[in-house]
Amino acid sequence: MAIEILMPRLSDTMEEGKILRWLKKVGDKIEVGDIIAEVETDKADMEMEALDDGVLVEIRVQEGESAPVNTVIAILSEDGAVGVSPPEQQKVEVNKLVASTPPPLEASETKRPAAEQSRAEQPTLENFGRQPSAAPERKVRELRESRTRRETPEPAPAERRLFASPVVKRMAQEQGIDLSQVRGSGPGGRIVKQDLDAYARQAQPAALPSQLQAQPESAAPTATRTGRKEPFSRIRATIAKRMAESMREIPHFYVTSEIDMSEAVRLRAALKASDRVRVDVTYTHVLIKAVAIALQRHPRLNASFAEDGREFKAEINIGLAVALDDGLIVPVLHDCDKLSLLDIAAQANALVERARSGKPIAEDLSGGTFTISNLGMLPVEHFTAIINPPQGAILAVGTIKERPVVRNGEVRVAHTMMITLSCDHRILDGMTGGQFLAEVKKLLENPVGLMV
């Protein structure tokens, strides 16, 4: 029985996918859970797992081609035979014939009219196996060798030894850069986009001395600058499209609050010093826990706009904006309200690592109800973020900085942090957004409650 392999929906917003590489070939046995292909989605390059057992008998979407979600991209067979359309069955029969020595031709077959013999000399699906008696073995051997060359391309050992994402490899190909000549600066020698840019700058030819001397002495030297156009990757194109739609269709408004993080700083230092805490708890993890509790108490922030009203979400799934070489990805931590602070730290660390290594799973990129964009690791004090549809809000977080503050009429130094909430004015108002920020502020300024 034939089993259709469909282009999976690997993220909430995915409409089509591009096959970067097939990891299985026709004739391979497939088991449930096998990684059969690498797919470029609108958010990341992801691995596609097999959902059924069988033998791969046909690939319909080739490497480099795109297909909409739920389109048939390949065919499995439980018994290895193609149980689909007659033309496909003919292809299988041709392959079987090429792989074996043809039987001797009967003498009667050589006495057909000349026109029919001329047509028979062309190795098509309709007349394959009916060649004239002249050198049939040679024709079959040539066809077999041609088929072998198509199905087993020349190996590229140098390319396989390179550590680079599919996006970086494609950019190198478009720019005519040999990756074997590029030195990677990423983890483990991985080649990243910045390495391509640096190599391209070094490779620009300098002007020859003879060319410089040929210029008239009276002529003022003119500086020539050449630019280049970099085509969007699928991720970057999706970001451009969705963010433009968000700003055009969603009426944003913003509320900002300054938070005294002094107690949170002390809490994190105590957790790092404890030999009973085996996971690194960061300020992002503390923030996720505080936001999850605040969303429980203010569910309107955990909702989205619908044509006939406000749609409240049953789960609290917080997305974390993570920067990549060519844009950003927002992996989602599910059921944050049900996790302890230490559980959040452990699961968020694994989630972000999968995203940065280019190996997120489908669940990582779906189901988000609220997003946090944290630039606290950079000297960024304050910024605003664009809402990630269909969510109703996003929180932008700046760096923690020592600032003078007034407490009880006295000036002292405190660790403070600026946070800005972007809200969808169709479902939220300033008072609602302000109350949510007040809740987050209270939780972060008294973080002991986050450990309970």
Backbone torsions as a table, in degrees:
resi	resn	phi	psi	omega
1	MET	NA	137.2	179.7
2	ALA	-80.1	138.2	178.6
3	ILE	-121.2	123.2	-179.1
4	GLU	-83.1	133.4	171.3
5	ILE	-99.1	120.8	-176.7
6	LEU	-101.2	152.9	172.2
7	MET	-65.6	116.3	-175.0
8	PRO	-78.6	155.5	171.5
9	ARG	-89.3	104.6	-172.7
10	LEU	-96.7	0.0	174.5
11	SER	-155.1	166.1	-177.9
12	ASP	-59.1	-36.3	-171.1
13	THR	-102.9	3.1	-176.6
14	MET	-68.1	126.7	176.5
15	GLU	-110.6	-29.5	176.3
16	GLU	-151.7	162.0	178.4
17	GLY	-132.2	156.6	179.4
18	LYS	-116.4	128.0	178.2
19	ILE	-75.1	112.0	177.4
20	LEU	-82.7	-40.2	-177.1
21	ARG	-161.1	132.7	170.4
22	TRP	-86.7	127.0	179.1
23	LEU	-94.2	-8.1	175.2
24	LYS	-124.0	152.3	179.2
25	LYS	-120.0	164.7	-179.8
26	VAL	-57.0	131.0	-178.1
27	GLY	102.0	-15.1	179.8
28	ASP	-74.1	144.2	174.3
29	LYS	-82.8	132.6	-176.3
30	ILE	-114.5	138.2	174.3
31	GLU	-121.3	154.1	179.5
32	VAL	-56.0	131.1	-179.7
33	GLY	95.8	-12.2	177.2
34	ASP	-65.3	142.1	173.0
35	ILE	-83.0	116.3	-173.0
36	ILE	-106.6	-19.7	-177.9
37	ALA	-160.4	158.8	170.4
38	GLU	-105.8	129.3	-174.1
39	VAL	-122.1	132.2	174.1
40	GLU	-90.6	118.7	178.4
41	THR	-105.7	-174.0	179.2
42	ASP	-74.3	-7.1	-177.1
43	LYS	-121.8	-29.9	-175.9
44	ALA	-166.7	166.8	170.2
45	ASP	-88.3	121.7	-171.9
46	MET	-127.7	157.3	176.7
47	GLU	-90.7	140.8	179.7
48	MET	-106.7	126.9	-178.8
49	GLU	-96.6	150.3	175.0
50	ALA	-76.3	138.8	179.0
51	LEU	-104.4	-6.4	-178.5
52	ASP	-139.9	159.0	172.6
53	ASP	-90.1	152.7	176.4
54	GLY	157.7	-169.6	177.4
55	VAL	-113.3	131.3	179.2
56	LEU	-72.7	113.7	-176.2
57	VAL	-110.5	-13.1	179.4
58	GLU	-158.2	139.6	172.3
59	ILE	-115.7	117.8	-176.2
60	ARG	-96.5	-28.8	178.1
61	VAL	-111.7	114.5	-174.5
62	GLN	-82.2	167.7	177.3
63	GLU	-58.9	134.1	-178.6
64	GLY	90.8	-9.2	179.6
65	GLU	-98.5	153.3	180.0
66	SER	-111.6	157.3	178.8
67	ALA	-151.9	144.0	177.2
68	PRO	-64.5	158.7	176.4
69	VAL	-58.8	141.4	178.9
70	ASN	73.0	11.6	172.6
71	THR	-83.3	143.1	177.2
72	VAL	-69.8	121.8	-178.6
73	ILE	-112.7	-14.8	178.4
74	ALA	-163.2	167.9	-178.6
75	ILE	-128.7	132.1	170.9
76	LEU	-105.2	156.0	173.5
77	SER	-132.7	136.6	-179.3
78	GLU	-66.5	-31.9	-178.2
79	ASP	-111.3	5.0	178.6
80	GLY	87.6	-2.6	178.9
81	ALA	-101.8	150.8	-179.4
82	VAL	-84.0	110.6	179.4
83	GLY	-104.7	47.8	-176.8
84	VAL	-120.1	-131.6	-170.8
85	SER	-79.4	156.4	179.7
86	PRO	-55.5	-43.0	179.1
87	PRO	-58.4	-37.7	-179.4
88	GLU	-69.5	-36.7	176.6
89	GLN	-62.4	-37.3	178.4
90	GLN	-62.7	-39.0	179.2
91	LYS	-60.9	-43.3	179.4
92	VAL	-62.5	-42.4	179.5
93	GLU	-62.6	-39.0	177.4
94	VAL	-61.6	-45.5	180.0
95	ASN	-61.2	-40.8	178.4
96	LYS	-63.3	-39.1	-178.4
97	LEU	-68.0	-39.8	179.2
98	VAL	-65.3	-35.4	-176.3
99	ALA	-75.7	-8.9	-178.3
100	SER	-126.6	162.7	178.3
101	THR	-77.8	128.2	-177.0
102	PRO	-68.9	149.9	177.7
103	PRO	-69.4	159.0	179.3
104	PRO	-60.5	141.9	179.4
105	LEU	-81.1	139.6	177.5
106	GLU	-75.0	154.2	-177.3
107	ALA	-62.1	-30.7	-177.8
108	SER	-65.3	-25.9	-177.0
109	GLU	-72.3	-17.6	-178.8
110	THR	-88.3	-1.7	-175.4
111	LYS	-108.3	28.6	177.8
112	ARG	-81.2	161.9	177.9
113	PRO	-57.2	155.7	-176.3
114	ALA	-61.7	-40.0	-179.2
115	ALA	-61.9	-41.4	-180.0
116	GLU	-67.3	-38.3	177.9
117	GLN	-64.1	-36.3	179.5
118	SER	-63.3	-42.9	178.2
119	ARG	-66.6	-35.6	-177.2
120	ALA	-68.5	-22.8	-179.4
121	GLU	-68.7	-17.5	178.9
122	GLN	-85.4	122.4	-176.0
123	PRO	-77.7	73.2	177.1
124	THR	-97.0	172.0	178.5
125	LEU	-61.0	-34.6	-174.0
126	GLU	-73.6	-36.1	-174.3
127	ASN	-115.1	11.0	-177.0
128	PHE	-61.8	135.4	-178.5
129	GLY	92.4	-4.4	-179.5
130	ARG	-114.3	29.1	-179.6
131	GLN	-65.3	154.3	174.0
132	PRO	-62.4	165.2	-171.4
133	SER	-69.7	-12.0	-176.9
134	ALA	-71.3	113.4	174.5
135	ALA	50.8	51.6	179.4
136	PRO	-65.0	-36.1	-178.0
137	GLU	-64.0	-37.9	179.4
138	ARG	-64.1	-42.6	179.7
139	LYS	-63.4	-43.3	179.6
140	VAL	-63.9	-40.7	179.7
141	ARG	-63.4	-40.8	178.8
142	GLU	-63.8	-42.6	178.8
143	LEU	-64.9	-38.8	178.9
144	ARG	-63.8	-43.2	179.2
145	GLU	-65.5	-38.9	178.1
146	SER	-63.3	-43.2	179.2
147	ARG	-63.5	-40.4	-179.9
148	THR	-63.2	-40.1	179.2
149	ARG	-65.1	-36.6	179.8
150	ARG	-69.3	-39.7	-173.7
151	GLU	-84.4	-22.0	-179.7
152	THR	-125.0	82.7	-179.8
153	PRO	-63.5	160.4	179.1
154	GLU	-58.8	131.1	179.7
155	PRO	-68.4	151.7	177.7
156	ALA	-122.7	77.3	-174.4
157	PRO	-60.2	-34.4	-178.9
158	ALA	-64.1	-38.9	-178.9
159	GLU	-68.0	-38.1	-177.2
160	ARG	-67.7	-23.7	179.9
161	ARG	-82.3	-8.5	-177.9
162	LEU	-82.7	144.1	176.7
163	PHE	-104.6	101.8	-180.0
164	ALA	-157.5	145.8	179.1
165	SER	-72.0	160.0	176.7
166	PRO	-57.1	-33.5	179.5
167	VAL	-65.0	-44.7	-179.9
168	VAL	-65.8	-39.1	178.3
169	LYS	-62.9	-40.6	179.7
170	ARG	-66.6	-41.1	178.3
171	MET	-62.3	-40.3	178.9
172	ALA	-63.3	-40.6	179.0
173	GLN	-64.5	-42.5	-179.8
174	GLU	-64.8	-32.1	-178.6
175	GLN	-92.6	-0.6	-179.9
176	GLY	70.2	33.2	-178.3
177	ILE	-101.3	130.9	175.4
178	ASP	-83.5	111.6	-175.8
179	LEU	-62.9	-24.7	179.1
180	SER	-66.1	-16.4	179.0
181	GLN	-95.0	-2.8	-176.0
182	VAL	-100.6	133.3	178.1
183	ARG	-93.8	123.3	-177.2
184	GLY	-81.6	139.4	178.7
185	SER	-107.7	-1.2	-179.4
186	GLY	-81.0	-179.3	179.4
187	PRO	-57.5	131.8	179.1
188	GLY	67.2	21.4	-178.6
189	GLY	80.5	15.5	-179.3
190	ARG	-64.2	135.4	179.9
191	ILE	-85.6	125.0	180.0
192	VAL	-115.9	174.6	-174.5
193	LYS	-58.9	-38.9	-179.2
194	GLN	-61.8	-31.6	178.5
195	ASP	-67.0	-37.5	176.4
196	LEU	-63.9	-43.2	-179.8
197	ASP	-62.1	-43.4	-179.6
198	ALA	-64.7	-41.1	179.1
199	TYR	-64.5	-40.9	-179.6
200	ALA	-63.1	-39.3	178.9
201	ARG	-65.6	-41.5	-179.1
202	GLN	-68.9	-28.6	-176.1
203	ALA	-80.8	-8.7	-179.5
204	GLN	-66.5	125.8	-176.7
205	PRO	-69.5	138.7	177.0
206	ALA	-84.3	157.8	179.5
207	ALA	-68.9	137.0	179.6
208	LEU	-74.1	147.8	178.9
209	PRO	-56.0	-37.9	-179.1
210	SER	-63.5	-33.9	179.4
211	GLN	-68.9	-37.9	-179.9
212	LEU	-68.4	-38.7	-177.8
213	GLN	-70.6	-22.5	-177.0
214	ALA	-75.8	-10.8	-179.7
215	GLN	-74.9	139.8	176.6
216	PRO	-59.9	143.1	-178.5
217	GLU	-63.7	-31.4	-176.9
218	SER	-78.7	-15.7	-176.1
219	ALA	-80.9	130.7	178.2
220	ALA	-72.7	137.0	179.9
221	PRO	-64.2	134.0	179.4
222	THR	-111.2	127.7	179.3
223	ALA	-80.1	129.3	177.7
224	THR	-108.9	129.4	180.0
225	ARG	-121.7	131.2	179.7
226	THR	-113.8	135.1	176.7
227	GLY	-107.6	-180.0	177.9
228	ARG	-145.0	154.3	178.6
229	LYS	-106.7	125.6	-179.2
230	GLU	-106.2	115.1	179.7
231	PRO	-65.9	147.1	179.3
232	PHE	-67.9	139.8	165.0
233	SER	-75.3	169.4	179.3
234	ARG	-61.9	-38.0	179.9
235	ILE	-63.8	-49.0	-177.7
236	ARG	-64.5	-39.1	179.0
237	ALA	-64.1	-39.2	179.0
238	THR	-67.1	-41.4	177.3
239	ILE	-59.6	-46.5	-179.1
240	ALA	-60.2	-44.0	-178.3
241	LYS	-66.7	-48.8	-173.8
242	ARG	-71.4	-36.7	179.6
243	MET	-70.8	-35.4	175.5
244	ALA	-64.7	-42.6	177.7
245	GLU	-63.4	-39.6	-178.8
246	SER	-62.9	-47.4	-179.0
247	MET	-69.5	-30.4	-179.0
248	ARG	-77.8	-37.2	-171.8
249	GLU	-101.3	-24.8	-176.8
250	ILE	-103.8	121.2	175.1
251	PRO	-75.1	102.3	-178.0
252	HIS	-80.1	146.3	160.9
253	PHE	-140.8	161.2	-168.5
254	TYR	-132.0	141.1	172.6
255	VAL	-131.1	139.4	-174.3
256	THR	-124.7	145.7	177.9
257	SER	-141.0	145.4	174.4
258	GLU	-101.7	130.2	-173.9
259	ILE	-119.1	133.6	174.8
260	ASP	-81.0	108.9	-176.6
261	MET	-96.6	13.9	-175.8
262	SER	-58.4	-45.2	179.4
263	GLU	-68.3	-35.2	177.5
264	ALA	-66.4	-36.5	176.4
265	VAL	-62.8	-43.0	179.2
266	ARG	-67.3	-38.1	178.6
267	LEU	-63.1	-44.5	-179.8
268	ARG	-64.8	-39.7	178.6
269	ALA	-62.5	-39.2	179.0
270	ALA	-66.7	-39.3	178.8
271	LEU	-66.0	-39.3	179.3
272	LYS	-66.6	-33.1	-177.8
273	ALA	-79.7	-16.8	-177.0
274	SER	-78.6	133.9	178.1
275	ASP	-83.3	-1.3	178.8
276	ARG	-95.4	-10.3	178.9
277	VAL	-102.9	110.5	-173.7
278	ARG	-98.9	4.3	179.3
279	VAL	-119.7	143.9	-180.0
280	ASP	-79.7	111.6	179.2
281	VAL	-91.8	118.7	-179.0
282	THR	-102.8	173.4	177.3
283	TYR	-65.1	-29.9	176.7
284	THR	-61.9	-41.7	179.6
285	HIS	-65.9	-41.1	176.5
286	VAL	-61.1	-41.6	-179.8
287	LEU	-65.0	-42.0	179.0
288	ILE	-59.3	-44.8	-179.5
289	LYS	-62.8	-43.0	180.0
290	ALA	-65.1	-42.1	-179.8
291	VAL	-66.2	-38.7	179.9
292	ALA	-62.0	-42.9	178.3
293	ILE	-66.2	-41.9	-179.7
294	ALA	-64.4	-35.9	178.0
295	LEU	-68.0	-33.8	174.5
296	GLN	-60.6	-41.5	-175.8
297	ARG	-83.3	-19.0	179.4
298	HIS	-131.9	73.1	-172.8
299	PRO	-64.2	-16.4	178.3
300	ARG	-64.9	-22.6	176.7
301	LEU	-79.1	-15.4	179.2
302	ASN	-104.0	50.5	-175.0
303	ALA	-141.6	171.3	178.2
304	SER	-138.4	161.3	-179.4
305	PHE	-77.9	134.7	171.3
306	ALA	-126.7	158.6	-174.8
307	GLU	-58.8	-31.5	-176.6
308	ASP	-112.7	15.9	177.6
309	GLY	158.7	-161.4	-179.9
310	ARG	-104.7	129.6	-178.2
311	GLU	-103.9	110.2	179.2
312	PHE	-81.0	140.5	-178.3
313	LYS	-93.0	140.1	-178.6
314	ALA	-76.9	-24.9	-178.7
315	GLU	-114.2	157.9	173.5
316	ILE	-109.8	99.5	-177.6
317	ASN	-117.5	111.6	-172.7
318	ILE	-101.1	124.6	176.6
319	GLY	-88.7	145.0	179.7
320	LEU	-118.2	116.4	179.3
321	ALA	-68.9	121.0	-177.4
322	VAL	-121.5	126.8	-178.8
323	ALA	-77.6	137.0	174.2
324	LEU	-119.6	-179.3	-179.7
325	ASP	-59.6	-36.5	-172.4
326	ASP	-128.1	49.0	178.4
327	GLY	133.4	-148.8	177.7
328	LEU	-142.5	160.8	178.9
329	ILE	-130.7	150.3	-176.5
330	VAL	-122.7	81.8	174.6
331	PRO	-68.3	151.2	-170.4
332	VAL	-115.4	129.5	174.0
333	LEU	-96.1	115.3	-171.9
334	HIS	-87.0	148.7	175.0
335	ASP	52.6	49.1	-177.5
336	CYS	-62.9	-31.7	-178.7
337	ASP	-67.6	-16.9	-178.8
338	LYS	-98.6	-0.1	-176.4
339	LEU	-104.1	144.6	172.3
340	SER	-75.6	169.7	179.3
341	LEU	-61.0	-41.6	-179.4
342	LEU	-69.5	-35.5	175.9
343	ASP	-65.5	-40.7	177.6
344	ILE	-60.2	-44.1	-179.1
345	ALA	-61.4	-46.5	-177.3
346	ALA	-65.4	-46.3	-176.7
347	GLN	-72.0	-36.9	179.2
348	ALA	-67.4	-38.5	178.0
349	ASN	-61.3	-44.2	179.2
350	ALA	-66.7	-38.6	-179.5
351	LEU	-62.5	-47.9	-178.6
352	VAL	-67.0	-37.3	179.4
353	GLU	-64.0	-40.8	177.3
354	ARG	-63.5	-39.8	-179.2
355	ALA	-65.4	-43.9	-177.0
356	ARG	-73.2	-28.0	179.4
357	SER	-84.2	-1.8	179.2
358	GLY	77.2	22.8	-179.0
359	LYS	-128.1	48.8	175.6
360	PRO	-73.3	153.6	173.3
361	ILE	-96.2	166.2	-174.2
362	ALA	-58.2	-38.4	-178.8
363	GLU	-63.9	-28.3	-179.0
364	ASP	-63.3	-26.1	-171.5
365	LEU	-112.1	19.4	-177.8
366	SER	-138.3	155.8	171.8
367	GLY	87.4	7.4	-178.1
368	GLY	-65.3	139.6	178.4
369	THR	-116.8	-14.0	-179.6
370	PHE	-159.3	148.5	-176.5
371	THR	-127.7	143.0	173.1
372	ILE	-115.3	128.1	175.0
373	SER	-115.4	109.5	-171.7
374	ASN	-112.7	116.9	174.0
375	LEU	-110.1	24.7	-177.1
376	GLY	-64.7	-19.1	178.6
377	MET	-77.5	-8.2	178.9
378	LEU	-112.5	162.4	178.2
379	PRO	-76.1	55.5	179.7
380	VAL	-110.5	115.1	-175.9
381	GLU	-85.8	-32.4	-173.0
382	HIS	-158.8	136.5	173.8
383	PHE	-158.5	168.1	176.2
384	THR	-116.3	147.7	-178.3
385	ALA	-114.8	155.5	179.1
386	ILE	-93.5	134.0	-177.4
387	ILE	-61.4	138.2	179.2
388	ASN	-95.1	99.2	-175.8
389	PRO	-60.8	147.6	6.7
390	PRO	-91.5	17.5	-179.0
391	GLN	-66.0	162.7	-176.6
392	GLY	-102.4	-7.4	-177.3
393	ALA	-162.3	161.0	175.7
394	ILE	-148.2	143.5	-177.7
395	LEU	-110.0	123.0	177.5
396	ALA	-100.1	130.1	-172.3
397	VAL	-121.4	127.8	177.8
398	GLY	-95.5	-174.5	-176.4
399	THR	-76.8	155.1	173.0
400	ILE	-85.9	127.6	-173.1
401	LYS	-139.4	143.9	175.3
402	GLU	-74.9	124.4	-178.5
403	ARG	-137.5	153.6	174.2
404	PRO	-76.0	132.8	178.9
405	VAL	-131.8	157.9	178.4
406	VAL	-105.6	122.8	177.8
407	ARG	-130.1	119.8	-179.6
408	ASN	54.7	41.0	176.6
409	GLY	80.4	4.0	-179.1
410	GLU	-119.3	145.9	178.2
411	VAL	-92.6	128.3	175.1
412	ARG	-143.9	171.2	-179.0
413	VAL	-96.1	134.1	179.1
414	ALA	-138.1	156.8	173.2
415	HIS	-86.5	112.9	-178.1
416	THR	-120.4	160.2	-177.5
417	MET	-143.3	138.6	178.3
418	MET	-98.9	131.7	174.9
419	ILE	-127.1	143.1	-178.9
420	THR	-129.1	128.3	-179.9
421	LEU	-101.1	123.0	173.0
422	SER	-96.2	129.1	-174.2
423	CYS	-124.0	149.1	173.3
424	ASP	-84.4	111.3	-174.2
425	HIS	-70.3	-9.3	176.9
426	ARG	-72.6	-28.8	-178.2
427	ILE	-121.0	-9.3	-177.2
428	LEU	-130.6	152.3	175.4
429	ASP	-121.4	169.8	-177.3
430	GLY	-59.1	-39.1	-179.6
431	MET	-63.5	-43.7	-179.9
432	THR	-63.2	-45.2	178.1
433	GLY	-63.7	-39.7	179.3
434	GLY	-65.8	-39.4	178.2
435	GLN	-64.9	-38.4	177.2
436	PHE	-63.5	-46.1	179.2
437	LEU	-63.2	-37.2	177.7
438	ALA	-61.9	-37.4	178.2
439	GLU	-67.0	-44.8	178.0
440	VAL	-61.6	-42.1	179.5
441	LYS	-60.5	-45.6	-179.2
442	LYS	-62.6	-41.2	-178.5
443	LEU	-68.4	-40.1	-178.6
444	LEU	-74.9	-29.8	179.7
445	GLU	-81.0	-13.6	174.1
446	ASN	-132.3	69.7	-166.8
447	PRO	-76.1	-4.8	179.2
448	VAL	-60.2	-34.4	178.8
449	GLY	-63.0	-19.5	179.5
450	LEU	-74.7	-16.2	179.9
451	MET	-85.6	-12.3	-176.3
452	VAL	-79.7	NA	NA
